[in-house]
Amino acid sequence: MAESRQVTCINTSDRKSAHERIRRIGGRGWTMSQDEAIQEIESGRISFYVSVGGRTVAVVVAKSQYGNKYLKTEADGDQPDNLLSLPECP
């Protein structure tokens, strides 16, 4: 069974950009790059989630129209809004 980790913060390449890109995700005592997180999810070793309004939402791997993998939450449409609303990691 995969280890489960709560994502409580992120780092983006540019928060003001219309094409925001998550570079890192983190939680209590850990951070990792988006690429590392994608590898962990795809391997089944670690699953990630975000707590939103008292409910748990899974973080999943999605693919852009250009074939680039990125992280988003299950409840989101095309934009990873639940992740992007998290504060910056230190």
N, C-alpha and C positions, 0 to 999 in steps of 0.2 A: 504494500500500500504506500502511496506517495506521502511524503511529508507535506504538511499544509502550513503555509506562511501567510500572515496578513500583511498586505502592502499598505503602509501609512504615509509614505512620502515618495516623491519622484524628483528627477532632475531632467530638464528638457534642454534642447539645443537653443531655443529662443521662445520664451513664453509669449512674446508679442506677435510672433509670426502667425499668419493664417494657416501655415502648414506645420504646426507644432509637432515636434518629434521627441518622444521619450527616449532619453539616453540611459537612465538608470532608474531602478525602483529600489525601495528599501522598506525596512520595518524595524522592529525592536532589535538592535544589535547587529544588523546585517544590511548590506547593499550589494547590488550586482547590476551589471550592464543589461540592457534590453536583450542583446544577443545571448548572454548567458542564461537569462530567464527563459527565453524561447527554447533554448536547448534543454533546460531542465523540464519544462512542460512537455515538450515533444518526446523526451526519453521516459516520462512517467515518474521521475525521481521526486519532483517537487510540484505541488499545485499551489497557486496563489489566489488570494481573494481580497476583496475590499468590503468593508462594512459601510453600507449606505442606508441612512434612515432606519437603523435598527435591523436591517436584513443583510445577509451575506450574499455577495455577488462574485462569481468566479471570474478570474482573469484568464483570457484565452488568447491563442495565437490566431491572428487574422492575416489575410494577404491582400495587398493593395491591387488595383487594376494593373499595375506594372510588375506585379509578382514579388514585391518587397514584403517581408513578414514584419508584423508589428504587434504590440500588445493592446488589448482593449478588454472591456468587461462584457460579459454575456448580455447584459441588459441594454447595452448601447447599440445604436444604429451603426453608421459608418465611422463616427468619431468616438474616440476613447474618452468621453467627457468625465466619467466617474474617476478615471485615473488622473486626468488633467486638472481636476478640481482639488487634488491633494496638495498639501504644502511641499515646498522644496526640501529635499534632504540636506542635512548639514554637510 
